[in-house]
């Protein structure tokens, strides 16, 4: 007889719970008044368009930004439907997004009356516009997707073409208790040497973008939510009903464990701000206040992305009252800015000096 029961019932249950709790459509419907059926249809059509229909090699790297109108609003439809792939692609080639990268569309994919010409440079601006309009916003930059509802980040996909549905177990998935390894994996795959993230404003001068934590926060949240197999990962979750909000929180389904992650960036930003030891110690205080405020917390850790000129240890304040739940080994990642060619020149130059002096 066929065994209709999975070998690992707990794993199967976790996958099912994760799919339900992490579904971006359900998350969006909690934030705004929108018909779930219409939104699911729209999202599936968009998923197919981005994964199968768009010829990226032909249109190059274009920005597209979509704001989905909710029910109850007056719509004046144009003749352009983004799901009519050939027509949409031809419009892109003709310069649809050259002057403005904002399209207002309804759930059927029809482009409706545009509210002014706007050009958004990054997903931070997209989130603001989502909050201003109280709408669902999809910001697409080449093959990267950001999903907002009423300004809240709902979903992030760093590579549309390679993404898998939430809840699918892969060789990369790990239990929540192995959060440190997952953070290390994410740094190696996405952060190191700007593999996927653009956080330098001026790499040669080692200037980070303004408010640099923003550029590390969401990708780490996405990665953990994608690869934590036995839990749900929240962004900006409140601490025991207070106004305090964590950067990232992991909640396991079965054992109800709670892991809290605080992110800080060190270094000089393009706006002139210099973040160093004091900022790191503020992060240390912050994570410990969260752990004390969240009675159900299991463990908390501080993750530091270090863009300072020198790769050196942090002068930690020894007077800070740390919770026994605090992970006493903060995870610090030094952000390299030199390319292999620049490094090789320096190494060769030092070798020549040694040979001459020898």
Residue pairs with C-beta under 8 A, 6 or more apart in sequence:
6 12
10 254
11 169
11 229
11 230
13 253
14 229
14 230
14 231
14 253
14 254
15 167
15 168
15 169
15 229
16 167
17 232
17 253
18 166
18 167
18 229
18 231
18 232
18 253
19 165
19 166
19 167
20 26
21 232
22 166
22 167
22 225
22 232
22 233
23 166
24 43
24 147
24 154
24 155
25 36
25 39
25 40
25 43
26 36
27 149
27 154
27 155
28 34
28 39
28 136
28 147
28 149
28 154
29 36
29 39
31 149
31 150
31 152
31 154
32 70
32 134
32 135
32 136
32 149
32 150
33 70
33 71
33 72
34 68
34 70
34 71
34 136
35 71
35 107
38 71
38 107
39 68
39 107
39 136
41 107
42 68
42 107
42 108
42 109
45 83
45 109
46 66
46 82
46 83
46 109
46 138
49 82
49 83
49 85
49 88
50 140
50 143
50 145
50 160
50 161
51 160
51 161
53 85
54 85
54 89
55 89
56 142
56 143
58 89
58 93
59 89
59 92
59 93
61 141
61 142
62 92
62 97
62 101
62 142
63 97
63 101
63 119
63 120
63 140
63 141
64 97
64 101
64 103
64 140
65 101
65 102
65 103
65 120
65 126
65 137
65 138
65 139
65 140
66 82
66 103
66 104
66 105
66 137
66 138
66 139
66 140
67 102
67 103
67 104
67 105
67 129
67 130
67 133
67 135
67 136
67 137
67 138
68 105
68 106
68 107
68 135
68 136
68 137
68 138
69 75
69 104
69 105
69 106
69 107
69 112
69 135
70 135
70 136
75 106
75 110
75 112
75 113
76 112
76 113
77 106
77 110
77 111
77 112
78 110
78 111
78 112
78 113
80 87
80 88
80 91
80 110
80 111
81 87
81 88
81 108
81 109
81 110
81 111
82 88
82 103
82 105
82 109
82 111
83 108
83 109
84 109
99 117
99 119
100 114
100 117
100 118
100 119
101 118
101 119
101 120
102 114
102 117
102 118
102 119
102 120
102 129
103 111
103 114
104 111
104 112
104 113
104 114
104 115
105 111
105 112
106 112
118 129
120 126
120 129
120 139
122 141
123 139
123 141
123 146
123 148
123 218
124 211
124 214
126 137
126 139
126 146
126 148
127 137
127 146
127 148
127 151
127 153
128 151
129 137
130 136
130 137
130 148
130 149
130 150
130 151
130 152
131 148
131 150
131 151
132 151
134 150
135 149
135 150
136 147
136 148
136 149
137 146
137 147
137 148
137 149
138 145
138 146
138 147
138 148
139 145
139 146
139 148
140 146
140 160
143 159
143 160
143 161
144 157
144 158
144 159
144 160
145 155
145 156
145 157
145 160
146 153
146 155
146 156
146 218
147 153
147 154
147 155
147 156
148 154
152 236
153 218
153 221
153 235
153 236
155 222
156 218
156 219
156 221
156 222
157 163
157 222
158 190
158 196
158 219
158 222
159 196
164 170
166 225
166 226
169 229
170 227
172 185
172 227
173 227
173 228
173 229
174 181
174 182
174 227
174 228
174 229
175 228
175 229
175 230
175 231
175 252
176 228
176 230
176 231
176 250
176 252
176 257
176 259
177 257
177 259
179 224
179 228
179 250
179 259
179 261
179 299
179 301
180 301
180 327
180 331
182 223
182 224
182 227
182 228
183 220
183 224
183 261
183 303
183 331
184 331
185 223
185 227
186 219
186 220
186 223
186 224
187 333
189 195
189 196
189 223
190 196
190 197
190 219
190 223
191 197
191 199
191 216
191 219
191 305
191 333
191 335
192 333
192 336
193 336
194 200
194 203
196 219
197 215
197 216
197 219
198 209
198 215
199 208
199 209
199 212
199 215
199 216
199 265
199 305
199 307
199 335
200 206
200 207
200 208
200 209
200 307
200 335
200 337
201 207
201 208
201 209
201 210
201 269
201 270
202 270
203 337
204 337
206 267
206 268
206 307
206 308
206 309
206 337
207 267
207 268
207 269
207 270
208 265
208 267
208 268
208 269
208 270
208 307
209 215
209 269
209 270
210 269
210 270
210 271
210 273
211 269
212 265
212 267
212 269
212 305
212 307
213 247
213 263
213 264
213 265
216 263
216 265
216 305
217 235
217 247
217 248
217 263
218 235
220 248
220 261
220 263
220 303
221 233
221 235
221 247
221 248
224 233
224 248
224 250
224 261
225 232
225 233
228 250
230 252
230 253
230 254
231 250
231 251
231 252
231 253
231 257
232 250
232 251
232 253
233 248
233 249
233 250
233 251
234 246
234 248
234 249
234 250
234 251
235 247
235 248
236 245
236 246
236 247
237 245
237 246
237 249
238 244
238 245
239 245
239 246
239 290
239 293
239 294
240 293
240 294
240 295
242 293
244 289
244 290
244 293
246 260
246 261
246 262
246 290
247 261
247 262
247 263
248 260
248 261
248 263
249 258
249 259
249 260
249 261
250 257
250 258
250 259
250 261
251 257
251 258
252 258
256 296
257 298
257 299
258 294
258 296
258 297
258 298
259 297
259 298
259 299
259 300
259 301
260 287
260 290
260 291
260 294
260 297
260 299
260 300
260 301
261 300
261 301
261 302
261 303
262 283
262 286
262 287
262 290
262 300
262 301
262 302
262 303
263 283
263 303
263 304
263 305
264 275
264 279
264 280
264 282
264 283
264 302
264 303
264 304
264 305
265 275
265 304
265 305
265 306
265 307
266 275
266 276
266 279
266 280
266 304
266 305
266 306
266 307
266 308
266 314
267 274
267 275
267 276
267 306
267 307
267 308
267 309
267 335
268 274
268 275
268 307
268 308
269 275
276 308
277 314
277 315
277 316
280 302
280 304
280 314
280 316
280 330
281 314
281 316
281 317
281 320
283 302
283 304
284 302
284 316
284 317
284 320
284 322
284 330
285 320
287 300
287 301
287 302
287 326
288 300
288 320
288 321
288 322
288 323
288 326
290 297
290 300
291 297
291 300
291 323
291 325
291 326
292 323
297 325
298 325
299 325
299 326
299 327
300 323
300 325
300 326
300 327
301 326
301 327
301 329
301 330
301 331
302 327
302 330
302 331
303 330
303 331
303 333
304 314
304 330
304 331
304 332
304 333
305 333
305 335
306 332
306 333
306 334
306 335
307 335
307 337
311 334
314 330
314 332
322 328
338 346
